Amino acid sequence: MPTVLDPNASGRSYLMSDDLGYSYAQGLNMRPDSPDHQKLVKEVYTRALESSNEMSKRYESWKKVDKTLTAYVKLDESEKGIKDVDNRRPVSIVVPYSYATLETILTYFTTAFLESPIFRYEGSSPEDIVGAILMEKVIDQHVQNFKVALNLHTMFRDSLSYGLGVVSPTWDRKWGWKAVVQDSGFMSSLFAKFISTGPKRDREETILYEGNRLKNIDPYRYLPDPNVPIHDVQQGEFVGWIESTNYMKLIELEKNDPDVFNVKYLKGMTGDSGKSQFNKSRSESGRSDRFNLSTQMSGVSTSPIDVVWMYWTLIPKDQRLGGSEYPEKWLIGLAADKVIICAKQLSLNHDMYPVAVCAPDYDGYSSTPVSRLELMYGMQEALDWLFNSHISNVRKAINDMLIVDPSLINMADLEDPRPGKLIRMRRAAWGRGVENAVKQLQVSDITKSHISDAASIIDYMQRTSAATDSLSGMVRKTGERVTAEETKSTRSSALSRLTKAAKIASLQAMRDIGYMFAVHTQQMMKQDTYIKAVGQWPDVLMQEYVNVNARAGRVKVTPFDLIVDYDIVIKDGSVQGSEYADSWIEVFRVLTQQPMLFQSFDMVRIFKHIARIMGAKDINEFVMQNGMPPAVNAQVMRQDTIDQGVQQGNVVPIEQMPAMGGR
C-alpha cells in the first residue's frame, strides 16, 4: 500500500504514487515513489544527520548564552511565593553585562561595515573604471532594496553570540502588480471620435525589482560539513541549513521558479508532520524561555513545513542525476524529510557554495569555534550569583526577626503590621518592665562585599571582551585623576582589539559576499536600471554619460555595462575614533611647510582622510567639478578707468592682495 503523507489532515492529501502532472528537467524521475527519488532522499538525510549530530554538541552551551542575553529568570516555587505576597520585592535576575558587551562590540561592527556603500569595487584596468563604478552603484541599490544591512547585523550578532554567523547570498526577484494603461485596441481607436471613452487603468503581474539579497541561517539550523574548519566552508563536500516555511510560500515559489517541483505532495500537512527532525531552533535554544513559549507550535490552522536546503558537490552519474562522472555543485531541497522539491545544478560563474561564514573568534581548526560570550559565561554566572545572593540576604535581613516571650506580651498586638502600633503586656507581667519581653535578633550581612566582588568580575569581563567603559560611552570613576593621554592610550588599545576582530570578519565574510554579489549581478541581471550619479564618482559618470538623464542626476545601466574586470575594496574594520585627528593635523601641518614632502605626498587624499576620521560622512560632496576653482567674472577696462580706481583705492595690483582667508 502506498504511503499517505498525512491521512488525518484537513483538506486533500496526496499519495506518494499519485501522478500530479509534474514534468522534471534533464530527464529526471523525481516522483516521490520512484527509486531515484528515494535514493536522493536517503543521501541528503544521511548527510544532514551526520552534521546535526556534530552541531548538537554545541546547543547546550549556546542555550546558556541565550539565557544570559536577557535579564529575566524563571521563578522557582519559593520566589513565586515571595511575588505572591508582594510583587514589589526583588527576585533573582541575570545581570545583563553580557548583553551590554554584545551591544558594544556590535555597535563597533555596525559602524565599521554598514556605512553606505557597504561593498566597494575598483576597475582592474583603465577601461574597467566606469564599469566598476556602475557595479558599485547598482549593488548599493540592491542593498537598499533588500535591506541587506539588517542581515549583516544579524550575522555579526550570531558570530559574537554563538561563534559563527552564516548567510547565503542569493539573487532574488520581487514580484508584484504594476499599474498600466490599458490598450484601447484597433476598433476603439478607429471609432474614438464617435465614442467618448478615455484611457483605462489596468494592472499586470511583473518583476518590480531584482537583485542581490542575503538570507540569514540560524546556527541551530546550520548543517555544515563537520570535517572542515568553520572558515573553510568552500572546501567541504556539502553545506546546508533548514528553512522553516509553510505550504503557501512553497506553492508560490513553485509558481515563480521552474526549478521547484513536487510541492503539491505536501498539501494537507499540519502539526508536526511537516517538520524536520533536524530543526532544533525551538527545542534546544533558550530564546523562548523568557516568554514561556512551548517548544513546538501546534500548527492546527497553518501548514508549517521545514525544508532542508543542501548545496552538495556530487557526481551526477552516481546519484542518477545525469551522465557526468566528474563532480558538480547541486542544490537539493528536501521538504518534511520526505519529498525532494528541488534538484538542480548550480552553474554559478563563481563556482562556489553561495554561503559565507563570519567567525571572528575562530581558531583556524574547529568546525564550531567558541564565541566571545561563551568565554565569559563562567564569569557571567559568578556575577549573577554574587548579585542574587546579596539581594536574597537583604530581602531576608530587612524583615523583623524577633525573639519574643509570649507569656509577657499580647502576641496579637505584636503581629499587627500597621505603623504606630500599641503592644500591650499581659496582666501577669504588669509592673515588671518590658526589657526582656521582645529582643531584635542580630543579623550580620555576610554578602556586603559581593557588590565590590562583582565589580572585579566586570573588570575581568572587560579585559576578555575589549568592551571597555570608554567604548560603551561610560566614564569610569576612580580615585586618581586620569590624564588625557592615558585615556587616549586605553581607548586606542581597546579599539585595536576590536579592529582585529572586524578585520577578520571582513576577510572571512564581507569579501566573499561582495564577490558573490558582483558575480551574481553580471550573470543574472536582466533588467535595465537607473542609478543616481551622486556621491564619490559624479564627475567621472558625467563625462562618460553625457546625456539628458546623466545631467538630471540619473544614469541608465544595462546588464552589458557591468561585464568588466574588477577588484573588491575591503574595508579594514577601523572606525571614527580609532585614529586621532590631532595627530594627523600635526602631520598635515608639517607636510605643508616642507616643499620636499609637499611634492611627495598626496595632500588632497590626506586632507580627506583627516575629514573622515573627524566625522565627515562624504567629503567628496564638497569637491569642485574637475578639481578647478569657480570661474572668475573678469572684465576688460580702459587704462584711464583703472588709474582712477587705483587713486580711489578700489583697484590694487594682484601681488598686493592679501592671502585668501586673511591672516
Secondary structure as GFF3:
##gff-version 3
##sequence-region A 1 663
A	DSSP	three_ten_helix	25	27	.	.	.	ID=ss1
A	DSSP	alpha_helix	35	55	.	.	.	ID=ss2
A	DSSP	three_ten_helix	56	58	.	.	.	ID=ss3
A	DSSP	alpha_helix	59	68	.	.	.	ID=ss4
A	DSSP	alpha_helix	77	85	.	.	.	ID=ss5
A	DSSP	alpha_helix	97	113	.	.	.	ID=ss6
A	DSSP	beta_strand	120	123	.	.	.	ID=ss7
A	DSSP	three_ten_helix	126	128	.	.	.	ID=ss8
A	DSSP	alpha_helix	129	145	.	.	.	ID=ss9
A	DSSP	alpha_helix	148	162	.	.	.	ID=ss10
A	DSSP	beta_strand	165	182	.	.	.	ID=ss11
A	DSSP	alpha_helix	185	190	.	.	.	ID=ss12
A	DSSP	beta_strand	200	217	.	.	.	ID=ss13
A	DSSP	three_ten_helix	219	221	.	.	.	ID=ss14
A	DSSP	beta_strand	222	224	.	.	.	ID=ss15
A	DSSP	three_ten_helix	233	235	.	.	.	ID=ss16
A	DSSP	beta_strand	238	246	.	.	.	ID=ss17
A	DSSP	alpha_helix	247	256	.	.	.	ID=ss18
A	DSSP	three_ten_helix	263	266	.	.	.	ID=ss19
A	DSSP	three_ten_helix	271	274	.	.	.	ID=ss20
A	DSSP	three_ten_helix	289	291	.	.	.	ID=ss21
A	DSSP	beta_strand	304	314	.	.	.	ID=ss22
A	DSSP	beta_strand	328	335	.	.	.	ID=ss23
A	DSSP	beta_strand	339	345	.	.	.	ID=ss24
A	DSSP	beta_strand	356	358	.	.	.	ID=ss25
A	DSSP	alpha_helix	372	375	.	.	.	ID=ss26
A	DSSP	alpha_helix	377	397	.	.	.	ID=ss27
A	DSSP	beta_strand	402	404	.	.	.	ID=ss28
A	DSSP	alpha_helix	411	414	.	.	.	ID=ss29
A	DSSP	three_ten_helix	427	429	.	.	.	ID=ss30
A	DSSP	beta_strand	438	440	.	.	.	ID=ss31
A	DSSP	alpha_helix	450	465	.	.	.	ID=ss32
A	DSSP	alpha_helix	484	505	.	.	.	ID=ss33
A	DSSP	pi_helix	506	510	.	.	.	ID=ss34
A	DSSP	alpha_helix	511	524	.	.	.	ID=ss35
A	DSSP	beta_strand	529	532	.	.	.	ID=ss36
A	DSSP	alpha_helix	538	544	.	.	.	ID=ss37
A	DSSP	alpha_helix	548	551	.	.	.	ID=ss38
A	DSSP	beta_strand	554	557	.	.	.	ID=ss39
A	DSSP	three_ten_helix	559	562	.	.	.	ID=ss40
A	DSSP	beta_strand	566	569	.	.	.	ID=ss41
A	DSSP	alpha_helix	581	593	.	.	.	ID=ss42
A	DSSP	alpha_helix	595	600	.	.	.	ID=ss43
A	DSSP	alpha_helix	603	613	.	.	.	ID=ss44
A	DSSP	three_ten_helix	619	622	.	.	.	ID=ss45
A	DSSP	three_ten_helix	625	627	.	.	.	ID=ss46
A	DSSP	alpha_helix	639	648	.	.	.	ID=ss47
A	DSSP	three_ten_helix	654	656	.	.	.	ID=ss48
###
